[in-house]
């Protein structure tokens, strides 16, 4: 009997582990926090907002419906404690989406198969 030790090429799955939030109405929140943004209007889709958030260093994961905004746990810096990482992510999310998320972030994980 042979055991497969390597990558299985016909397997299709995705997953993530992010410290962040699943905000409702991502576009509205972004516009409220950035009223002078010329690239975005009420008709902008979630992907446009996601690209703008990625430009400032946030991860945007879209597993099913909605988007998880935050940072992957593999973004913890070498000289950073877990608490410092959480604070950094919270500060960035609140700066980009509003102070209403202060104290509401958590670790989110998803996995799905195609």
C-alpha positions in Angstrom: 0.0 0.0 0.0 1.3 3.5 -0.9 0.5 6.6 1.2 0.3 10.0 -0.5 2.7 12.4 1.3 2.5 15.5 -0.8 0.0 18.0 -2.2 -3.2 16.5 -3.6 -3.7 18.5 -6.9 -7.4 17.7 -7.3 -8.4 19.2 -3.9 -9.8 22.7 -3.9 -10.2 24.4 -0.5 -9.7 27.9 1.0 -9.4 29.0 4.5 -8.5 32.0 6.7 -7.8 33.0 10.3 -8.3 36.7 10.8 -8.5 39.0 13.8 -11.2 41.5 12.8 -14.9 42.0 12.2 -17.7 41.2 9.8 -19.2 44.7 9.3 -22.7 45.2 8.0 -23.0 47.8 5.2 -19.2 48.0 4.5 -19.7 50.7 1.9 -21.8 52.9 4.2 -19.3 52.6 7.0 -16.4 53.4 4.7 -18.1 56.5 3.3 -19.0 57.7 6.7 -15.4 57.4 7.9 -14.1 58.9 4.6 -16.6 61.5 3.4 -14.1 63.2 1.1 -13.1 60.0 -0.8 -13.3 60.8 -4.5 -12.9 57.2 -5.7 -16.0 55.9 -3.8 -19.6 56.7 -4.0 -22.9 55.1 -2.9 -22.8 52.8 -6.0 -19.4 51.4 -5.3 -19.4 47.7 -4.7 -17.8 45.8 -1.8 -14.8 44.8 -3.9 -13.9 48.5 -4.6 -14.1 49.2 -0.8 -12.0 46.1 -0.2 -9.3 47.2 -2.5 -9.1 50.6 -0.7 -8.9 48.8 2.6 -6.1 46.6 1.3 -4.2 49.7 0.3 -4.0 50.8 3.9 -2.9 47.3 5.1 -6.1 45.5 6.0 -7.0 42.1 4.8 -10.5 41.6 3.4 -11.7 38.0 3.2 -15.0 37.1 1.5 -15.9 33.6 2.4 -19.7 33.6 1.5 -21.8 36.6 2.1 -20.2 39.8 3.4 -16.6 40.5 4.2 -14.3 39.9 7.1 -12.0 43.0 7.6 -8.9 42.8 9.8 -5.5 41.1 9.7 -4.4 37.5 9.4 -2.7 36.2 12.5 0.4 35.6 10.4 0.8 39.4 10.3 2.0 39.5 13.9 5.4 41.2 13.9 8.4 39.6 15.5 8.6 42.2 18.3 4.8 42.4 18.8 2.8 40.7 21.6 -0.7 39.3 20.8 -2.2 42.2 22.7 -0.2 44.7 20.7 -1.3 43.0 17.5 -4.9 43.1 18.5 -4.6 46.8 19.4 -2.9 47.6 16.1 -5.7 45.9 14.2 -8.4 47.5 16.2 -6.9 51.0 15.7 -6.7 50.4 12.0 -10.2 49.1 11.6 -11.6 51.9 13.7 -9.7 54.5 11.7 -11.0 53.1 8.4 -14.6 52.1 9.4 -15.4 54.1 12.5 -15.1 54.0 16.2 -18.2 51.9 16.5 -16.0 48.8 16.3 -13.9 49.6 19.3 -13.9 46.5 21.6 -15.9 44.4 19.0 -13.1 42.6 17.1 -12.4 38.9 17.4 -10.8 36.0 15.7 -12.7 34.6 12.7 -11.9 31.5 10.8 -13.5 30.0 7.8 -12.8 27.1 5.6 -14.7 26.0 2.5 -14.3 23.6 -0.4 -15.0 24.3 -4.1 
